[in-house]
């Protein structure tokens, strides 16, 4: 990361609430081709979320604690705040001296931009200001939120505007919190109804919807220079698994998440 930071643009995409098992099934079945072509080996990496709901997980990730590989460690981290005794800070770790990665990248010369999705990014109250407030520039509007059937298209359009506007000689860190998978997601599955509600099938349909548009995001972020990208879930969600529904709970469906990192080569 010490070679990448300062050289490449950076992209972090959190597919809010995406379950690992659904992500793996759709990749294997060829139902998310635009994502799958960038996954190392065509497969998601299995990891453990740093939190069981959006706010906790993103606070951890913005402090450098990305989802942890689901295998015995220790696992050196890509990013870490400087503090004595860290067992996961290694020679390749990018170490920052600020309270969070976002301000650390800003100090390193990056223009930091947040395109929010779920309510913790909506800037409509004190709590909704905390996470987007870390960034030099932040965006949220109802069209990006969980109730919009076209939320990701709207977010991608904003990302295209940002990447076209930020001067090319300025490095860019773009963060996108994708709300489409979060409940309600029933409207992404043809034939599903509000009365029947969300299900694992509508969750999968929402991921297919995201896949149809994510290529535009990748194209925008690689239009300036090489871009180092991380795409992952912040936590999963339960649809009746062992009687559990939702997240902010300690079920395997919530703690296990898909993760991928890869470079997008410049297209210009």
VMD Tcl script that draws the C-alpha trace (Angstrom):
set ca {
  {0.00 0.00 0.00}
  {2.94 2.36 0.50}
  {3.58 2.20 -3.25}
  {-0.10 2.54 -4.14}
  {-1.06 5.47 -1.89}
  {0.03 8.65 -3.61}
  {0.28 6.96 -7.00}
  {-3.21 5.56 -7.66}
  {-6.72 6.82 -7.14}
  {-8.58 4.81 -4.49}
  {-12.13 3.43 -4.52}
  {-13.96 1.83 -1.60}
  {-17.41 0.41 -2.32}
  {-19.47 -1.08 0.49}
  {-22.39 -3.18 -0.72}
  {-24.47 -2.54 2.37}
  {-25.90 -5.74 3.97}
  {-24.71 -8.06 1.17}
  {-24.62 -11.67 2.34}
  {-21.56 -13.75 1.53}
  {-23.54 -16.82 0.45}
  {-25.70 -14.84 -1.97}
  {-22.67 -13.09 -3.46}
  {-20.87 -16.42 -3.98}
  {-23.91 -18.13 -5.51}
  {-24.52 -15.35 -8.00}
  {-20.87 -15.16 -9.04}
  {-20.73 -18.93 -9.60}
  {-23.96 -18.88 -11.61}
  {-22.76 -16.08 -13.89}
  {-25.44 -13.69 -12.64}
  {-23.07 -10.82 -11.75}
  {-20.70 -10.76 -14.73}
  {-19.48 -7.18 -14.35}
  {-18.37 -7.75 -10.76}
  {-17.11 -11.27 -11.38}
  {-14.69 -10.22 -14.11}
  {-12.80 -8.17 -11.54}
  {-12.83 -10.69 -8.67}
  {-9.43 -12.33 -8.24}
  {-9.86 -15.82 -9.66}
  {-13.50 -14.97 -10.35}
  {-14.45 -15.54 -6.72}
  {-15.19 -13.51 -3.61}
  {-12.92 -13.81 -0.60}
  {-14.65 -14.93 2.60}
  {-14.13 -12.48 5.44}
  {-15.52 -11.50 8.83}
  {-17.16 -8.10 9.21}
  {-15.72 -5.64 11.75}
  {-19.26 -4.80 12.91}
  {-22.78 -6.20 12.73}
  {-24.45 -3.04 11.43}
  {-23.57 -0.12 9.19}
  {-22.43 2.50 11.68}
  {-20.15 0.23 13.71}
  {-18.67 -1.45 10.66}
  {-17.87 1.77 8.83}
  {-16.35 3.40 11.90}
  {-14.02 0.41 12.06}
  {-13.23 0.41 8.34}
  {-12.49 4.12 8.31}
  {-10.04 3.45 11.15}
  {-8.25 0.90 8.95}
  {-10.02 -2.27 10.16}
  {-11.36 -3.73 6.92}
  {-13.15 -7.10 7.02}
  {-10.76 -9.76 8.35}
  {-9.93 -12.95 6.38}
  {-12.02 -15.83 7.72}
  {-9.01 -17.94 8.70}
  {-6.57 -17.98 11.62}
  {-4.30 -14.92 11.66}
  {-2.80 -12.55 12.41}
  {-3.59 -10.85 9.11}
  {-1.55 -7.75 8.21}
  {-3.79 -4.82 7.32}
  {-3.67 -2.56 4.27}
  {-4.18 0.58 6.37}
  {-3.54 1.33 10.03}
  {-3.34 4.26 12.39}
  {0.05 4.55 14.02}
  {-0.06 3.09 17.52}
  {2.36 1.02 19.54}
  {1.85 -2.69 19.85}
  {-0.28 -3.28 16.75}
  {0.14 -6.91 15.71}
  {-1.50 -6.37 12.32}
  {0.61 -3.43 11.15}
  {3.31 -4.71 8.79}
  {5.93 -3.29 6.47}
  {3.47 -3.11 3.59}
  {0.77 -1.40 5.66}
  {0.06 2.24 4.89}
  {0.32 3.91 8.29}
  {-1.39 7.24 8.94}
  {-0.99 9.66 11.84}
  {-4.54 11.02 11.90}
  {-7.55 9.58 13.75}
  {-8.97 7.92 10.63}
  {-8.01 6.75 7.16}
  {-10.08 9.43 5.41}
  {-8.23 12.33 7.02}
  {-4.98 10.41 6.62}
  {-5.50 10.23 2.87}
  {-6.48 13.90 2.80}
  {-3.19 14.72 4.51}
  {-1.45 12.68 1.81}
  {-2.99 14.93 -0.85}
  {-6.16 13.05 -1.76}
  {-9.48 14.75 -2.41}
  {-11.87 12.62 -0.33}
  {-15.47 12.15 -1.50}
  {-18.36 10.24 0.05}
  {-21.46 9.23 -1.92}
  {-23.79 7.98 0.80}
  {-26.62 5.51 0.65}
  {-28.25 4.26 3.84}
  {-29.48 6.47 6.66}
  {-26.16 6.77 8.49}
  {-24.96 8.86 5.53}
  {-28.05 11.00 4.93}
  {-26.84 14.14 6.79}
  {-30.38 14.69 8.08}
  {-29.42 14.66 11.75}
  {-26.41 14.67 14.04}
  {-25.81 10.93 13.71}
  {-26.20 11.03 9.93}
  {-23.47 13.69 9.77}
  {-20.69 11.75 11.50}
  {-19.53 9.38 8.75}
  {-19.93 11.73 5.76}
  {-18.42 14.50 7.89}
  {-15.05 12.75 7.69}
  {-14.80 13.61 3.98}
  {-13.84 16.87 2.27}
  {-16.89 16.44 0.02}
  {-20.01 14.39 0.70}
  {-23.23 13.73 -1.19}
  {-26.60 12.32 -0.24}
  {-30.12 12.82 -1.53}
  {-33.31 10.74 -1.37}
  {-32.56 9.31 -4.81}
  {-29.52 7.56 -3.26}
  {-31.45 6.05 -0.35}
  {-32.93 2.68 0.46}
  {-36.46 3.56 -0.71}
  {-35.41 4.35 -4.28}
  {-35.60 1.52 -6.85}
  {-32.98 3.38 -8.92}
  {-30.64 4.34 -6.09}
  {-27.44 2.90 -7.51}
  {-27.94 4.46 -10.93}
  {-28.26 7.83 -9.22}
  {-25.14 7.21 -7.13}
  {-23.13 6.19 -10.19}
  {-24.24 9.30 -12.05}
  {-22.96 11.42 -9.17}
  {-19.67 9.49 -9.17}
  {-19.28 10.18 -12.89}
  {-19.80 13.89 -12.22}
  {-17.21 13.84 -9.41}
  {-14.53 12.02 -11.39}
  {-14.99 14.38 -14.34}
  {-14.77 17.48 -12.12}
  {-11.85 16.73 -9.77}
  {-8.62 17.97 -11.38}
  {-6.64 15.15 -12.91}
  {-3.48 16.17 -11.09}
  {-5.25 15.61 -7.75}
  {-5.48 12.08 -6.37}
  {-9.02 10.97 -5.54}
  {-10.39 8.73 -2.80}
  {-14.01 7.92 -3.60}
  {-16.21 6.04 -1.15}
  {-19.63 4.75 -2.21}
  {-22.08 3.18 0.24}
  {-24.50 1.20 -1.94}
  {-27.98 1.14 -0.44}
  {-29.76 -1.04 -3.01}
  {-29.32 -4.35 -1.13}
  {-30.60 -2.97 2.16}
  {-34.24 -3.45 2.98}
  {-36.60 -2.65 1.34}
  {-35.33 -4.49 -1.73}
  {-38.49 -6.34 -2.87}
  {-38.92 -3.97 -5.83}
  {-35.80 -5.34 -7.53}
  {-37.44 -8.73 -8.20}
  {-40.11 -8.77 -10.92}
  {-43.36 -10.07 -9.49}
  {-42.43 -9.44 -5.87}
  {-44.82 -7.32 -3.80}
  {-44.56 -4.92 -0.90}
  {-46.99 -7.13 1.01}
  {-44.78 -10.22 0.63}
  {-41.77 -8.15 1.66}
  {-38.07 -8.79 1.26}
  {-36.45 -12.20 0.96}
  {-33.18 -13.82 0.09}
  {-34.39 -13.87 -3.54}
  {-35.09 -10.12 -3.61}
  {-31.71 -9.54 -1.97}
  {-30.10 -11.49 -4.83}
  {-32.10 -9.52 -7.40}
  {-30.80 -6.31 -5.84}
  {-27.22 -7.51 -6.31}
  {-27.97 -8.25 -9.97}
  {-29.32 -4.71 -10.29}
  {-26.10 -3.29 -8.82}
  {-24.03 -5.42 -11.17}
  {-25.82 -4.01 -14.20}
  {-24.55 -0.53 -13.37}
  {-21.26 -0.99 -11.52}
  {-19.27 -1.14 -14.74}
  {-19.98 2.58 -15.20}
  {-18.49 3.29 -11.77}
  {-15.36 1.30 -12.57}
  {-15.03 3.07 -15.93}
  {-15.34 6.47 -14.29}
  {-12.72 5.68 -11.67}
  {-10.25 4.32 -14.21}
  {-10.70 7.25 -16.60}
  {-8.12 9.36 -14.71}
  {-5.33 6.91 -13.85}
  {-4.92 3.47 -12.30}
  {-7.35 2.93 -9.45}
  {-6.96 0.57 -6.52}
  {-10.43 -0.71 -5.62}
  {-11.90 -2.51 -2.63}
  {-15.44 -3.87 -2.94}
  {-16.96 -5.55 0.09}
  {-19.95 -5.83 2.35}
  {-20.05 -4.10 5.70}
  {-22.17 -6.89 7.21}
  {-24.75 -9.41 6.07}
  {-28.40 -9.71 6.98}
  {-30.69 -12.56 8.00}
  {-33.87 -13.61 6.23}
  {-35.28 -16.05 8.74}
  {-32.00 -17.91 9.23}
  {-32.43 -19.96 12.43}
  {-35.35 -17.67 13.23}
  {-33.33 -14.45 12.91}
  {-34.27 -11.49 10.74}
  {-32.19 -8.39 10.00}
  {-28.74 -7.52 11.36}
  {-27.12 -5.96 14.43}
  {-27.00 -9.50 15.78}
  {-24.40 -12.25 16.04}
  {-25.50 -14.73 13.36}
  {-23.17 -16.26 10.77}
  {-25.24 -14.68 7.98}
  {-24.43 -11.26 9.45}
  {-20.78 -11.71 10.40}
  {-19.62 -13.38 7.15}
  {-19.10 -11.02 4.22}
  {-17.70 -11.02 0.67}
  {-14.56 -9.02 -0.07}
  {-12.42 -8.29 -3.12}
  {-9.58 -5.96 -3.98}
  {-8.15 -5.32 -7.43}
  {-6.66 -2.64 -9.65}
  {-8.57 -0.93 -12.43}
  {-6.18 -0.11 -15.24}
  {-6.49 3.33 -16.80}
  {-8.76 3.62 -19.82}
  {-7.63 7.08 -20.94}
}
mol new
graphics top color blue
foreach p $ca { graphics top sphere $p radius 0.5 }
foreach p [lrange $ca 0 end-1] q [lrange $ca 1 end] { graphics top cylinder $p $q radius 0.2 }
display resetview
